[in-house]
Structure formats: structure tokens, C-alpha cells
Amino acid sequence: MRRLHPSRKICDMHASIQIDLDLPGDLARFQLPTGVNARLTELLDKQDKGHPLSESEKSEAEGLVDLADTLSYLGLKAANAS
């Protein structure tokens, strides 16, 4: 077990925040740029064909998927707001 200096205390902090943003009207059309989408497709196709991705490629693919998901989510929010 880790010992703490007597003056330090462990705090269990859980919080959530809500941020309201003004979204541009064309946000619903946001998508990955063509070259970025092509790279993501290349990585996913490689994996689908049974070729293992390197750790670097896995990290890259995960980041690109997260970015694509975020853009899709923002696009849906913008579409629902209009």
C-alpha cells in the first residue's frame, strides 16, 4: 500500500460538466478529410485481411476512429439543433 505524506489526503472526486456551444451551421457536414479517411480505411482493410497492425498502426487507427466518431457525434448534434 502506498503511504502518503501526513499533510496529503486522498480525495475521490467524480464530476461531470455540461458545456453549451454555439455550433456552426455547416458542422453537420464535418467529416474526416479525404486523405485521413483513406489512411483509416487502409489500416482497417489491412486488419480485416488478417494482417496484424503494429502497435503504432493500432494507436493511429484508434485515434482516427475516435476522431471520426467525434465528428459524427458533433454532426448529429448540429443536425438535431437545427
Stockholm file with secondary structure:
# STOCKHOLM 1.0

chainA/1-82         MRRLHPSRKICDMHASIQIDLDLPGDLARFQLPTGVNARLTELLDKQDKGHPLSESEKSEAEGLVDLADTLSYLGLKAANAS
#=GR chainA/1-82 SS CCCCCTTCCCCCCCCCCCCCCCCCGGGGGCCCCHHHHHHHHHHHHHHHTTCCCCHHHHHHHHHHHHHHHHHHHHHHHHHHHC
#=GC SS_cons        CCCCCTTCCCCCCCCCCCCCCCCCGGGGGCCCCHHHHHHHHHHHHHHHTTCCCCHHHHHHHHHHHHHHHHHHHHHHHHHHHC
//
